[in-house]
Amino acid sequence: METSKTSSTVVVVDIGEHLFKVEKHSLLTGANASIKSETFRVGGHDWAIAYYPNGDASIVDGQFMSIFIYLMSATESEVTASFSLCLQDRASPVTGEKNKTIFTKTFLPAMNHTGWGVSQFMSKDDLAASGCLEDDCLWIKCTVDISQLIAEDDDDRSSSITVPPSNLSTDVRSIIESGLKPDLTVKIGNSSRSFNANVCVLRARSPVFEVLLHYIYNDCLPGFMEEATEEATSMARDLLVAANGYGIQRLKVMCERRLSQSLDIHTVSSTLDLAEQYQCQQLKESCLKYMAKDGQRLRAIKKTEGFKQLIKNHPLIMGDIIDKVSDKLNRQAATTPAPTPPP
């Protein structure tokens, strides 16, 4: 039987913001009127905003304005970007964001002059009442969040949880510089095995004087934890609980990532239960994303005993699931392919 595998690359994140000032707004008349911003660079790519004051070609009555974001430069690898578009009230730049819309678009290699956005961004009546048209100028604020991730598995299991960088070298260096010898011996159960340890290491590696020796001295999980087995998944759950209790945050996040990569219809509910119990927000988000992938999957999950137990333990979680499904449907409805960019 063929075993499914997951693979991913390092996530590279960059965030940029651009303010597009549309001057002499009242002169932008006509059904095909449009104006494009200068290009701005985020994540090594060139972007531009296109504004259609009377709507793009899909708006028949011309009562709505349209805003789109365009990738102006070609990309050598797949790039996923999240966009935030809103109008900026210059009288209140901190809180004056109007009609904010957030959506995500994946751009494939060699694609350029390709865009995505919102055809019915705001009606002309709402724009006039918004207070954003000051001195016949309109400010459009665009935030671009680049997160580049290669090869996500077929089941859409999340592998985008980023583990904090290792600080083992700093901790070990402090021991070397101090010249201290091991001052503690830890015995393993009733066996003859034992480990020499330093009290200073235990204090440096965890806020609590306790240890999970393999992780503390190696800064990684045992090799069997990388295998897609029930034993590895079960151990990840136990380690997450231990890491939470001992205050070892990096280990806790590593366990979150490991569990997010082993989600299936029968385990996602119990994993979400665990995430709720131990405040694992990234793992919770991965579970909700997996559940909301499609209606058939969610219906199958709801029939499992794990889902029934989840609702019993956390009755309010159903609201989070519904919100996740609604967000996905709203993004699909609100985001439409952009027309050809204006010259």
BALOBA-1460 file (C-alpha; in Angstrom, 3 decimals):
// residues 343
<rec num="1" residu="m" x="0.000" y="0.000" z="0.000"/>
<rec num="2" residu="e" x="1.395" y="3.385" z="-0.968"/>
<rec num="3" residu="t" x="2.112" y="5.700" z="1.959"/>
<rec num="4" residu="s" x="1.214" y="9.361" z="1.590"/>
<rec num="5" residu="k" x="3.968" y="11.799" z="2.449"/>
<rec num="6" residu="t" x="4.162" y="15.473" z="3.186"/>
<rec num="7" residu="s" x="6.925" y="17.889" z="2.255"/>
<rec num="8" residu="s" x="7.464" y="21.592" z="2.558"/>
<rec num="9" residu="t" x="10.164" y="24.212" z="2.313"/>
<rec num="10" residu="v" x="11.120" y="27.035" z="4.643"/>
<rec num="11" residu="v" x="8.475" y="29.771" z="4.752"/>
<rec num="12" residu="v" x="9.773" y="33.209" z="3.709"/>
<rec num="13" residu="v" x="7.583" y="36.047" z="4.969"/>
<rec num="14" residu="d" x="7.676" y="39.733" z="3.987"/>
<rec num="15" residu="i" x="5.083" y="42.418" z="4.678"/>
<rec num="16" residu="g" x="4.782" y="45.748" z="2.891"/>
<rec num="17" residu="e" x="2.324" y="48.632" z="2.790"/>
<rec num="18" residu="h" x="1.542" y="51.116" z="0.025"/>
<rec num="19" residu="l" x="-0.629" y="54.259" z="0.035"/>
<rec num="20" residu="f" x="-2.054" y="55.140" z="-3.384"/>
<rec num="21" residu="k" x="-3.236" y="58.748" z="-3.720"/>
<rec num="22" residu="v" x="-5.878" y="59.298" z="-6.412"/>
<rec num="23" residu="e" x="-5.948" y="63.036" z="-7.206"/>
<rec num="24" residu="k" x="-8.693" y="64.952" z="-9.039"/>
<rec num="25" residu="h" x="-11.105" y="62.122" z="-8.427"/>
<rec num="26" residu="s" x="-14.063" y="63.961" z="-9.983"/>
<rec num="27" residu="l" x="-12.321" y="64.008" z="-13.366"/>
<rec num="28" residu="l" x="-12.272" y="60.204" z="-13.566"/>
<rec num="29" residu="t" x="-15.437" y="59.777" z="-15.602"/>
<rec num="30" residu="g" x="-16.634" y="57.280" z="-18.147"/>
<rec num="31" residu="a" x="-17.511" y="53.603" z="-17.952"/>
<rec num="32" residu="n" x="-13.935" y="52.455" z="-18.545"/>
<rec num="33" residu="a" x="-12.152" y="55.043" z="-16.403"/>
<rec num="34" residu="s" x="-9.199" y="53.658" z="-14.473"/>
<rec num="35" residu="i" x="-5.948" y="54.694" z="-12.885"/>
<rec num="36" residu="k" x="-2.965" y="52.619" z="-11.789"/>
<rec num="37" residu="s" x="-0.459" y="53.305" z="-9.013"/>
<rec num="38" residu="e" x="3.276" y="53.315" z="-9.384"/>
<rec num="39" residu="t" x="4.828" y="49.900" z="-8.768"/>
<rec num="40" residu="f" x="5.990" y="49.078" z="-5.248"/>
<rec num="41" residu="r" x="8.162" y="46.180" z="-4.124"/>
<rec num="42" residu="v" x="7.279" y="43.573" z="-1.475"/>
<rec num="43" residu="g" x="8.898" y="40.152" z="-1.050"/>
<rec num="44" residu="g" x="11.163" y="40.649" z="-4.055"/>
<rec num="45" residu="h" x="8.187" y="41.237" z="-6.393"/>
<rec num="46" residu="d" x="6.718" y="44.349" z="-8.037"/>
<rec num="47" residu="w" x="3.071" y="45.160" z="-7.353"/>
<rec num="48" residu="a" x="0.605" y="47.824" z="-8.477"/>
<rec num="49" residu="i" x="-2.910" y="48.929" z="-7.492"/>
<rec num="50" residu="a" x="-5.571" y="49.570" z="-10.117"/>
<rec num="51" residu="y" x="-8.619" y="51.694" z="-9.292"/>
<rec num="52" residu="y" x="-11.838" y="51.762" z="-11.336"/>
<rec num="53" residu="p" x="-14.043" y="54.605" z="-9.981"/>
<rec num="54" residu="n" x="-17.064" y="53.451" z="-11.977"/>
<rec num="55" residu="g" x="-16.395" y="49.723" z="-11.703"/>
<rec num="56" residu="d" x="-14.603" y="47.288" z="-13.967"/>
<rec num="57" residu="a" x="-16.215" y="45.547" z="-16.933"/>
<rec num="58" residu="s" x="-18.205" y="43.191" z="-14.688"/>
<rec num="59" residu="i" x="-20.151" y="46.096" z="-13.101"/>
<rec num="60" residu="v" x="-23.123" y="46.779" z="-15.369"/>
<rec num="61" residu="d" x="-24.795" y="49.742" z="-13.646"/>
<rec num="62" residu="g" x="-21.582" y="51.537" z="-12.667"/>
<rec num="63" residu="q" x="-22.758" y="52.108" z="-9.100"/>
<rec num="64" residu="f" x="-19.742" y="50.438" z="-7.508"/>
<rec num="65" residu="m" x="-16.027" y="51.158" z="-7.498"/>
<rec num="66" residu="s" x="-13.489" y="48.365" z="-8.075"/>
<rec num="67" residu="i" x="-9.959" y="47.911" z="-6.705"/>
<rec num="68" residu="f" x="-7.435" y="45.301" z="-7.827"/>
<rec num="69" residu="i" x="-3.853" y="44.378" z="-6.953"/>
<rec num="70" residu="y" x="-1.534" y="43.244" z="-9.758"/>
<rec num="71" residu="l" x="1.673" y="41.218" z="-9.781"/>
<rec num="72" residu="m" x="3.780" y="43.199" z="-12.245"/>
<rec num="73" residu="s" x="6.931" y="41.052" z="-12.240"/>
<rec num="74" residu="a" x="7.313" y="37.376" z="-13.085"/>
<rec num="75" residu="t" x="8.047" y="34.901" z="-10.289"/>
<rec num="76" residu="e" x="10.341" y="31.867" z="-10.536"/>
<rec num="77" residu="s" x="8.461" y="29.886" z="-7.887"/>
<rec num="78" residu="e" x="4.922" y="29.688" z="-6.565"/>
<rec num="79" residu="v" x="4.087" y="32.673" z="-4.344"/>
<rec num="80" residu="t" x="1.098" y="33.001" z="-2.041"/>
<rec num="81" residu="a" x="0.210" y="36.521" z="-0.962"/>
<rec num="82" residu="s" x="-2.484" y="37.850" z="1.348"/>
<rec num="83" residu="f" x="-3.830" y="41.304" z="0.561"/>
<rec num="84" residu="s" x="-5.663" y="43.915" z="2.577"/>
<rec num="85" residu="l" x="-7.385" y="46.722" z="0.665"/>
<rec num="86" residu="c" x="-9.128" y="49.664" z="2.320"/>
<rec num="87" residu="l" x="-9.779" y="53.374" z="1.981"/>
<rec num="88" residu="q" x="-7.747" y="55.620" z="4.266"/>
<rec num="89" residu="d" x="-9.422" y="58.537" z="6.006"/>
<rec num="90" residu="r" x="-6.607" y="61.100" z="6.156"/>
<rec num="91" residu="a" x="-8.322" y="62.922" z="9.039"/>
<rec num="92" residu="s" x="-7.913" y="59.802" z="11.186"/>
<rec num="93" residu="p" x="-4.992" y="57.765" z="9.779"/>
<rec num="94" residu="v" x="-4.836" y="55.393" z="12.752"/>
<rec num="95" residu="t" x="-8.456" y="54.258" z="12.931"/>
<rec num="96" residu="g" x="-9.793" y="55.576" z="9.636"/>
<rec num="97" residu="e" x="-9.722" y="52.409" z="7.545"/>
<rec num="98" residu="k" x="-12.950" y="52.048" z="5.564"/>
<rec num="99" residu="n" x="-14.422" y="48.965" z="3.898"/>
<rec num="100" residu="k" x="-11.383" y="46.807" z="4.626"/>
<rec num="101" residu="t" x="-11.241" y="43.623" z="2.533"/>
<rec num="102" residu="i" x="-8.760" y="40.775" z="3.022"/>
<rec num="103" residu="f" x="-8.144" y="37.986" z="0.517"/>
<rec num="104" residu="t" x="-5.413" y="35.572" z="-0.619"/>
<rec num="105" residu="k" x="-4.100" y="34.749" z="-4.084"/>
<rec num="106" residu="t" x="-1.504" y="32.207" z="-5.260"/>
<rec num="107" residu="f" x="0.635" y="33.249" z="-8.236"/>
<rec num="108" residu="l" x="2.248" y="30.533" z="-10.359"/>
<rec num="109" residu="p" x="5.739" y="30.715" z="-11.916"/>
<rec num="110" residu="a" x="6.191" y="32.992" z="-14.932"/>
<rec num="111" residu="m" x="2.928" y="34.842" z="-14.209"/>
<rec num="112" residu="n" x="3.023" y="38.622" z="-14.410"/>
<rec num="113" residu="h" x="0.493" y="41.378" z="-14.932"/>
<rec num="114" residu="t" x="-1.880" y="39.029" z="-13.143"/>
<rec num="115" residu="g" x="-4.245" y="40.433" z="-10.557"/>
<rec num="116" residu="w" x="-6.987" y="39.747" z="-8.113"/>
<rec num="117" residu="g" x="-9.335" y="42.020" z="-6.248"/>
<rec num="118" residu="v" x="-12.880" y="43.126" z="-5.515"/>
<rec num="119" residu="s" x="-15.279" y="44.305" z="-8.211"/>
<rec num="120" residu="q" x="-17.944" y="45.653" z="-5.849"/>
<rec num="121" residu="f" x="-15.579" y="47.213" z="-3.318"/>
<rec num="122" residu="m" x="-17.883" y="50.099" z="-2.291"/>
<rec num="123" residu="s" x="-20.910" y="51.813" z="-3.753"/>
<rec num="124" residu="k" x="-20.601" y="55.410" z="-4.934"/>
<rec num="125" residu="d" x="-23.158" y="56.495" z="-2.349"/>
<rec num="126" residu="d" x="-21.199" y="54.884" z="0.471"/>
<rec num="127" residu="l" x="-17.997" y="56.449" z="-0.832"/>
<rec num="128" residu="a" x="-19.545" y="59.917" z="-0.783"/>
<rec num="129" residu="a" x="-20.753" y="59.371" z="2.795"/>
<rec num="130" residu="s" x="-17.490" y="57.861" z="4.022"/>
<rec num="131" residu="g" x="-15.564" y="61.099" z="4.329"/>
<rec num="132" residu="c" x="-12.623" y="59.603" z="2.454"/>
<rec num="133" residu="l" x="-12.969" y="61.969" z="-0.525"/>
<rec num="134" residu="e" x="-11.203" y="65.034" z="0.857"/>
<rec num="135" residu="d" x="-10.125" y="67.883" z="-1.469"/>
<rec num="136" residu="d" x="-11.135" y="65.646" z="-4.387"/>
<rec num="137" residu="c" x="-8.470" y="63.112" z="-3.364"/>
<rec num="138" residu="l" x="-8.866" y="59.471" z="-2.424"/>
<rec num="139" residu="w" x="-6.260" y="57.412" z="-0.518"/>
<rec num="140" residu="i" x="-6.200" y="53.650" z="-1.062"/>
<rec num="141" residu="k" x="-4.172" y="51.596" z="1.418"/>
<rec num="142" residu="c" x="-2.850" y="48.179" z="0.385"/>
<rec num="143" residu="t" x="-0.982" y="45.768" z="2.658"/>
<rec num="144" residu="v" x="0.793" y="42.791" z="1.050"/>
<rec num="145" residu="d" x="1.831" y="39.788" z="3.160"/>
<rec num="146" residu="i" x="4.036" y="37.298" z="1.294"/>
<rec num="147" residu="s" x="4.293" y="33.729" z="2.603"/>
<rec num="148" residu="q" x="6.102" y="31.372" z="0.233"/>
<rec num="149" residu="l" x="5.550" y="27.665" z="0.874"/>
<rec num="150" residu="i" x="6.412" y="24.850" z="-1.544"/>
<rec num="151" residu="a" x="4.556" y="21.532" z="-1.914"/>
<rec num="152" residu="e" x="1.692" y="21.227" z="0.506"/>
<rec num="153" residu="d" x="0.260" y="17.718" z="0.759"/>
<rec num="154" residu="d" x="-2.880" y="16.518" z="-0.969"/>
<rec num="155" residu="d" x="-4.981" y="16.530" z="2.203"/>
<rec num="156" residu="d" x="-4.196" y="20.214" z="2.726"/>
<rec num="157" residu="r" x="-2.569" y="19.475" z="6.050"/>
<rec num="158" residu="s" x="-0.843" y="22.596" z="7.272"/>
<rec num="159" residu="s" x="2.964" y="22.603" z="7.426"/>
<rec num="160" residu="s" x="3.323" y="26.369" z="7.684"/>
<rec num="161" residu="i" x="3.760" y="26.610" z="11.445"/>
<rec num="162" residu="t" x="7.177" y="28.180" z="11.954"/>
<rec num="163" residu="v" x="9.280" y="26.893" z="14.851"/>
<rec num="164" residu="p" x="11.426" y="29.510" z="16.638"/>
<rec num="165" residu="p" x="15.182" y="29.261" z="15.943"/>
<rec num="166" residu="s" x="17.366" y="27.064" z="18.129"/>
<rec num="167" residu="n" x="19.148" y="28.676" z="21.069"/>
<rec num="168" residu="l" x="21.131" y="25.574" z="22.050"/>
<rec num="169" residu="s" x="24.483" y="27.115" z="21.111"/>
<rec num="170" residu="t" x="23.930" y="30.039" z="23.462"/>
<rec num="171" residu="d" x="23.034" y="27.771" z="26.357"/>
<rec num="172" residu="v" x="25.937" y="25.358" z="25.807"/>
<rec num="173" residu="r" x="28.399" y="28.222" z="25.367"/>
<rec num="174" residu="s" x="27.465" y="29.538" z="28.813"/>
<rec num="175" residu="i" x="28.393" y="26.119" z="30.275"/>
<rec num="176" residu="i" x="31.735" y="25.992" z="28.469"/>
<rec num="177" residu="e" x="32.635" y="29.482" z="29.596"/>
<rec num="178" residu="s" x="31.715" y="28.718" z="33.198"/>
<rec num="179" residu="g" x="33.908" y="25.577" z="33.305"/>
<rec num="180" residu="l" x="31.320" y="23.683" z="35.349"/>
<rec num="181" residu="k" x="31.319" y="19.884" z="35.448"/>
<rec num="182" residu="p" x="28.125" y="17.756" z="35.534"/>
<rec num="183" residu="d" x="26.578" y="18.052" z="38.991"/>
<rec num="184" residu="l" x="23.451" y="15.933" z="38.581"/>
<rec num="185" residu="t" x="22.740" y="12.321" z="37.574"/>
<rec num="186" residu="v" x="19.295" y="11.432" z="36.248"/>
<rec num="187" residu="k" x="18.314" y="7.752" z="36.355"/>
<rec num="188" residu="i" x="15.759" y="6.296" z="33.938"/>
<rec num="189" residu="g" x="13.112" y="4.324" z="35.849"/>
<rec num="190" residu="n" x="14.322" y="1.017" z="37.276"/>
<rec num="191" residu="s" x="16.896" y="0.459" z="34.542"/>
<rec num="192" residu="s" x="20.639" y="0.885" z="34.815"/>
<rec num="193" residu="r" x="20.625" y="3.765" z="32.335"/>
<rec num="194" residu="s" x="21.464" y="7.243" z="33.584"/>
<rec num="195" residu="f" x="22.454" y="10.667" z="32.275"/>
<rec num="196" residu="n" x="24.884" y="13.196" z="33.666"/>
<rec num="197" residu="a" x="23.467" y="16.704" z="33.651"/>
<rec num="198" residu="n" x="24.114" y="20.256" z="34.790"/>
<rec num="199" residu="v" x="21.651" y="22.158" z="36.935"/>
<rec num="200" residu="c" x="22.545" y="25.344" z="35.046"/>
<rec num="201" residu="v" x="21.528" y="23.689" z="31.761"/>
<rec num="202" residu="l" x="18.166" y="22.716" z="33.165"/>
<rec num="203" residu="r" x="17.547" y="26.255" z="34.328"/>
<rec num="204" residu="a" x="18.758" y="27.743" z="31.031"/>
<rec num="205" residu="r" x="16.661" y="25.451" z="28.868"/>
<rec num="206" residu="s" x="13.398" y="25.782" z="30.779"/>
<rec num="207" residu="p" x="11.827" y="28.277" z="33.185"/>
<rec num="208" residu="v" x="10.923" y="25.278" z="35.356"/>
<rec num="209" residu="f" x="13.528" y="22.993" z="36.991"/>
<rec num="210" residu="e" x="12.526" y="19.891" z="35.075"/>
<rec num="211" residu="v" x="13.736" y="18.155" z="31.927"/>
<rec num="212" residu="l" x="12.888" y="16.253" z="28.848"/>
<rec num="213" residu="l" x="16.488" y="15.117" z="28.388"/>
<rec num="214" residu="h" x="16.584" y="14.212" z="24.739"/>
<rec num="215" residu="y" x="15.171" y="17.531" z="23.619"/>
<rec num="216" residu="i" x="17.132" y="19.662" z="26.081"/>
<rec num="217" residu="y" x="20.507" y="18.171" z="25.135"/>
<rec num="218" residu="n" x="19.840" y="17.726" z="21.405"/>
<rec num="219" residu="d" x="17.365" y="20.516" z="20.632"/>
<rec num="220" residu="c" x="15.376" y="18.211" z="18.381"/>
<rec num="221" residu="l" x="12.834" y="15.414" z="18.524"/>
<rec num="222" residu="p" x="13.913" y="11.761" z="18.368"/>
<rec num="223" residu="g" x="14.206" y="10.324" z="14.875"/>
<rec num="224" residu="f" x="11.087" y="8.168" z="15.113"/>
<rec num="225" residu="m" x="9.031" y="11.360" z="15.584"/>
<rec num="226" residu="e" x="9.617" y="12.230" z="11.926"/>
<rec num="227" residu="e" x="7.856" y="9.052" z="10.799"/>
<rec num="228" residu="a" x="4.184" y="9.034" z="9.872"/>
<rec num="229" residu="t" x="3.156" y="6.470" z="12.509"/>
<rec num="230" residu="e" x="0.521" y="6.323" z="15.228"/>
<rec num="231" residu="e" x="3.320" y="5.997" z="17.782"/>
<rec num="232" residu="a" x="4.884" y="9.284" z="16.649"/>
<rec num="233" residu="t" x="1.526" y="11.070" z="16.663"/>
<rec num="234" residu="s" x="0.683" y="9.757" z="20.136"/>
<rec num="235" residu="m" x="4.087" y="10.849" z="21.424"/>
<rec num="236" residu="a" x="3.618" y="14.313" z="19.934"/>
<rec num="237" residu="r" x="0.377" y="14.703" z="21.898"/>
<rec num="238" residu="d" x="2.045" y="13.625" z="25.157"/>
<rec num="239" residu="l" x="5.072" y="15.849" z="24.539"/>
<rec num="240" residu="l" x="2.859" y="18.843" z="23.841"/>
<rec num="241" residu="v" x="1.183" y="18.428" z="27.237"/>
<rec num="242" residu="a" x="4.574" y="18.026" z="28.931"/>
<rec num="243" residu="a" x="6.087" y="21.002" z="27.127"/>
<rec num="244" residu="n" x="3.126" y="23.126" z="28.146"/>
<rec num="245" residu="g" x="3.511" y="22.096" z="31.774"/>
<rec num="246" residu="y" x="7.280" y="22.587" z="31.827"/>
<rec num="247" residu="g" x="7.187" y="25.873" z="29.961"/>
<rec num="248" residu="i" x="9.267" y="24.688" z="27.001"/>
<rec num="249" residu="q" x="7.598" y="26.789" z="24.301"/>
<rec num="250" residu="r" x="9.727" y="25.771" z="21.311"/>
<rec num="251" residu="l" x="9.093" y="22.083" z="21.965"/>
<rec num="252" residu="k" x="5.388" y="22.808" z="22.285"/>
<rec num="253" residu="v" x="5.348" y="24.498" z="18.858"/>
<rec num="254" residu="m" x="7.315" y="21.605" z="17.330"/>
<rec num="255" residu="c" x="4.630" y="19.238" z="18.620"/>
<rec num="256" residu="e" x="1.920" y="21.508" z="17.184"/>
<rec num="257" residu="r" x="3.567" y="21.317" z="13.764"/>
<rec num="258" residu="r" x="3.975" y="17.534" z="13.973"/>
<rec num="259" residu="l" x="0.285" y="17.088" z="14.857"/>
<rec num="260" residu="s" x="-0.828" y="19.496" z="12.108"/>
<rec num="261" residu="q" x="0.915" y="17.251" z="9.570"/>
<rec num="262" residu="s" x="-0.963" y="14.117" z="10.658"/>
<rec num="263" residu="l" x="-4.539" y="15.364" z="10.545"/>
<rec num="264" residu="d" x="-7.222" y="13.114" z="9.097"/>
<rec num="265" residu="i" x="-10.978" y="12.760" z="9.400"/>
<rec num="266" residu="h" x="-10.722" y="10.566" z="12.497"/>
<rec num="267" residu="t" x="-8.059" y="12.535" z="14.425"/>
<rec num="268" residu="v" x="-8.769" y="16.181" z="13.634"/>
<rec num="269" residu="s" x="-11.485" y="16.527" z="16.299"/>
<rec num="270" residu="s" x="-9.361" y="15.132" z="19.138"/>
<rec num="271" residu="t" x="-6.430" y="17.288" z="17.981"/>
<rec num="272" residu="l" x="-8.649" y="20.391" z="18.010"/>
<rec num="273" residu="d" x="-9.812" y="19.380" z="21.499"/>
<rec num="274" residu="l" x="-6.157" y="19.289" z="22.585"/>
<rec num="275" residu="a" x="-5.430" y="22.649" z="20.939"/>
<rec num="276" residu="e" x="-8.331" y="24.278" z="22.785"/>
<rec num="277" residu="q" x="-7.316" y="22.788" z="26.117"/>
<rec num="278" residu="y" x="-3.696" y="23.963" z="25.921"/>
<rec num="279" residu="q" x="-4.172" y="27.260" z="24.034"/>
<rec num="280" residu="c" x="-2.407" y="26.131" z="20.842"/>
<rec num="281" residu="q" x="-3.706" y="28.793" z="18.468"/>
<rec num="282" residu="q" x="-1.625" y="27.736" z="15.447"/>
<rec num="283" residu="l" x="-2.683" y="24.106" z="15.811"/>
<rec num="284" residu="k" x="-6.303" y="25.192" z="16.244"/>
<rec num="285" residu="e" x="-6.108" y="27.213" z="13.032"/>
<rec num="286" residu="s" x="-4.689" y="24.205" z="11.170"/>
<rec num="287" residu="c" x="-7.536" y="21.988" z="12.416"/>
<rec num="288" residu="l" x="-10.227" y="24.513" z="11.467"/>
<rec num="289" residu="k" x="-8.662" y="24.937" z="8.027"/>
<rec num="290" residu="y" x="-8.657" y="21.169" z="7.521"/>
<rec num="291" residu="m" x="-12.311" y="20.875" z="8.592"/>
<rec num="292" residu="a" x="-13.476" y="23.711" z="6.354"/>
<rec num="293" residu="k" x="-11.714" y="22.401" z="3.237"/>
<rec num="294" residu="d" x="-14.985" y="21.145" z="1.727"/>
<rec num="295" residu="g" x="-18.488" y="20.207" z="2.803"/>
<rec num="296" residu="q" x="-18.090" y="16.461" z="2.221"/>
<rec num="297" residu="r" x="-15.074" y="16.313" z="4.542"/>
<rec num="298" residu="l" x="-16.859" y="18.262" z="7.286"/>
<rec num="299" residu="r" x="-19.919" y="16.005" z="7.079"/>
<rec num="300" residu="a" x="-17.688" y="12.942" z="7.512"/>
<rec num="301" residu="i" x="-15.926" y="14.518" z="10.498"/>
<rec num="302" residu="k" x="-19.236" y="15.329" z="12.209"/>
<rec num="303" residu="k" x="-20.138" y="11.617" z="12.203"/>
<rec num="304" residu="t" x="-17.064" y="10.604" z="14.231"/>
<rec num="305" residu="e" x="-17.059" y="9.967" z="17.980"/>
<rec num="306" residu="g" x="-14.184" y="12.405" z="18.317"/>
<rec num="307" residu="f" x="-16.343" y="15.239" z="17.000"/>
<rec num="308" residu="k" x="-19.138" y="14.441" z="19.435"/>
<rec num="309" residu="q" x="-16.644" y="14.514" z="22.302"/>
<rec num="310" residu="l" x="-15.176" y="17.783" z="21.008"/>
<rec num="311" residu="i" x="-18.570" y="19.514" z="21.051"/>
<rec num="312" residu="k" x="-19.250" y="18.115" z="24.516"/>
<rec num="313" residu="n" x="-15.936" y="19.431" z="25.872"/>
<rec num="314" residu="h" x="-15.991" y="22.755" z="24.000"/>
<rec num="315" residu="p" x="-19.563" y="23.688" z="22.986"/>
<rec num="316" residu="l" x="-18.520" y="27.067" z="21.589"/>
<rec num="317" residu="i" x="-16.073" y="25.534" z="19.095"/>
<rec num="318" residu="m" x="-18.931" y="24.972" z="16.650"/>
<rec num="319" residu="g" x="-19.104" y="28.736" z="16.232"/>
<rec num="320" residu="d" x="-15.421" y="28.826" z="15.240"/>
<rec num="321" residu="i" x="-16.000" y="26.063" z="12.677"/>
<rec num="322" residu="i" x="-18.983" y="27.893" z="11.189"/>
<rec num="323" residu="d" x="-16.996" y="31.142" z="11.059"/>
<rec num="324" residu="k" x="-14.146" y="29.385" z="9.230"/>
<rec num="325" residu="v" x="-16.508" y="27.928" z="6.642"/>
<rec num="326" residu="s" x="-18.262" y="31.309" z="6.244"/>
<rec num="327" residu="d" x="-14.951" y="33.124" z="5.785"/>
<rec num="328" residu="k" x="-13.974" y="30.729" z="3.037"/>
<rec num="329" residu="l" x="-17.315" y="31.135" z="1.258"/>
<rec num="330" residu="n" x="-17.160" y="34.932" z="1.604"/>
<rec num="331" residu="r" x="-13.652" y="35.062" z="0.145"/>
<rec num="332" residu="q" x="-14.748" y="32.938" z="-2.786"/>
<rec num="333" residu="a" x="-17.719" y="35.237" z="-3.395"/>
<rec num="334" residu="a" x="-15.931" y="38.542" z="-2.812"/>
<rec num="335" residu="t" x="-12.735" y="37.962" z="-4.769"/>
<rec num="336" residu="t" x="-12.951" y="37.892" z="-8.522"/>
<rec num="337" residu="p" x="-10.259" y="37.775" z="-11.205"/>
<rec num="338" residu="a" x="-9.006" y="41.213" z="-12.197"/>
<rec num="339" residu="p" x="-9.508" y="42.654" z="-15.690"/>
<rec num="340" residu="t" x="-6.572" y="43.554" z="-17.902"/>
<rec num="341" residu="p" x="-4.571" y="46.226" z="-16.053"/>
<rec num="342" residu="p" x="-4.843" y="49.783" z="-17.313"/>
<rec num="343" residu="p" x="-1.849" y="51.133" z="-19.254"/>
